[in-house]
Amino acid sequence: MIMETAEVIFKFIIVSLNAYALMFTLILVSKWHRRMENKLDEIERYVRHVSDRNDIVFLNQLSELQRQLIKEERYEEAGKIGKIIKDEEGRIYKRENAYRVSRMVL
């Protein structure tokens, strides 16, 4: 009788320790997961910022080239550059809208 009681108490202690170890592990994993999500969001914002800056520089360079071509009275080439600028602006606009829609879904 005493052995059975001791065995039940021992099993209860083992089960309790396992449950606490599992809870501790789950808490650590959830905190780690949340921290990683925050880091990924930070990285995503930084990449978007750099990409936007690159797009601005590219459009600025195209605009400057277009102005130079107009000064040199090379209107046909300036028109081609103008078309490229409009295409790039459209691509940027589409990408921004797709990003906004994806953020709304989340």
CORPENOR-V697842 format. One line per field, one symbol per residue. ss: DSSP state (H for helix, E for strand, C for the rest). burial: # if it has 9 or more other ideal C-beta (glycine too) atoms within 8 Angstrom, else .. A space follows every 50 residues. Layout:
ss = ???
burial = ???
This chain:
ss = CHHHHHHHHHHHHHHHHHHHHHHHHHHHHHHHHHHHHHHHHHHHHHHHHH HHHHHHHHHHHHHHHHHHHHHCCCHHHHHHHHHHHHHHHHHHHHHHHHHH HHHHHC
burial = ...............................................#.. ....#..##..##.##..##.......#..##.##..##..#......#. ......
